[in-house]
Amino acid sequence: LSMGWTYNMASIFFNFATAGSISGEQTYYFDDINFGGIISSTNELLNPKYLVYPNPTINDWNVTFNTNSNYKVALFDFKGQLLYQTFADQYLLKLPSNNLSPGVYFCRFSNESEVFTIKLVKE
């Protein structure tokens, strides 16, 4: 992509060039599509509300919040299947990954005022 142009639309093709009768009916989820410039430092990657580490992980993920969180936490696999659900009511949350296969997972945090999703990787 050239940053000299304005990009305000994305086209996403799931199972591109595969007939629907061959691939079967499937549901795909996507979120947080961003277009932006070059990141000049890793500080720009930090969210002021939370920090996730280590990511990717071979053990558990730790999520620290800058305030008392009070979030409902839901962990999903890449297909959107709910794997784990809990409540985060402290500054630190440990997300277990012991029984998970290596891959990409999504964790949704929600409370009365906001909802956000983060991508997690299990090695």
Secondary structure, DSSP 8 states (H G I E B T S, - for coil): --TTS--------TTTT--HHHH-----------------SGGGG--SSEEEESSSBSS-EEEEESS---EEEEEE-TT--EEEEEEE-SSEEEE--TT--SEEEEEEEE-SS-EEEEEEEE-
